[in-house]
């Protein structure tokens, strides 16, 4: 059974930092792209960041560029999201996602086959 399990969410003040982790099990994801998405209350799920299979290329939503960093550890079957300079508008449930077989990153949620259950990030002003 394939599982993606996020951790690291919580409550932080504006300007603070959090690191989200996503642990994968059930298969290896070292050859496929992975990503992070988020969904705020009353809004649609949106793209945050994606990383190719090798970790050598990443892409970010404009709203988080320069503040968030996605990176992966293929030996541990994990992908992380370092979030700095957090803003109240970053408040959302954050989801880890993995593609089925493509090594290329994507900002489209429909391109991802596997999803975690989400972790809540709340940034207070």
N, C-alpha and C positions, 0 to 999 in steps of 0.2 A: 504494500500500500504506500503510495507516494504521499509524503507530507511535507509541508513547508510551515515552520513554526517561527513566528516573530517574537522578539523580546526587546526590552529596553525602553519601551514607552513610559510616559509618566507626565507629571506636572512640573513645569519649569517656568521661571520668569523670563520675560522678554529680554533678549540679549544673551541668554544662556545657551547651553549646548546639551545635546543628547546623542547617543549612538544607538541606532537600532541594529539588531542582528536578526538574521534569518537562517535557520538551520534546516537543511533538507535531508530527507531520509526516504528510503524506498527505491531510490535509483541514484545514479550519479548525474550531476548537472554540470560537470566540468567542461562539457563540450557544447553547451548551449548558452544563449544569452539569458540574462536575468534582469529584473527591474523592480522598481518601487513605484507604487501609486498611492494616492490618498483620496479620502472622501470626507468632506466636511458636512455637517448637518444641513440637509436641504439642498445639497449640491450633488452634481454628478461626480463619479470617480474621475480623477485626473492624473495624468502622468507626472512623475517626479524625476526619475532618473533611470537610465539603463546602462548595462555594461556587457560587452561582448564576452565570448567564452574565455578568452585568454586574459581578460582584464586590461588589455592594452588600449582600449578605446571606450570612452564613456560619452553620454549625452545627458543634458539636463533641461528641465523646464526653465524658461526665462525667469520665473519667479523665485527659483532657488539657486540659480547659477552664481557661483562665487561664495555661496554660504554652505552648500551641501556637497558631500563627496561620497560617491559610491565606490566600493572596492570589494574584492572577493578573495576567498581563500579556497581554491579548488581542492586542496588536500583535505580540508575539513568539510567540504561540501557546504560552504557558507557564503553569504553575501551580506555586507554591512552598509549602513548609511550613516555617515557622520554628519550631524546637523549643528551648525554653529550660527551665532547671531540670530537666534530664533525670534520670530515675530508672532503676535497674536493670530495673524492670518494663516499661520502654519498649523493651527489647531485642526486636527482631523484624525481619522483612523487611517493608519498607514498599513499598506498591504505589500507583501513580497510576492513576486510572481516569477515564473520560469517558463521559457518556451519549450515546446515539445522536442524539436530537433534542430532548430536553426541556431547558428552561431552568431547571427547578426542581431544587434540591439534594435529595439522598436519602441516607439512612444504610443503605440496603439494597444489598448487593453485586449482587443480581440485576437491579437497575435500570441497571447500567452495562454498556455494550457493548464498550468497549475498555479494555485493561489493559496496563500496562507489565510488564517482566520482574522488577521488584523491586530494591531496594537494601537491603543489610544495615545495620542500626543496632545497635551493641552498646554498652551503658552499663555500665561497671564500677563496683563499689561501693568 
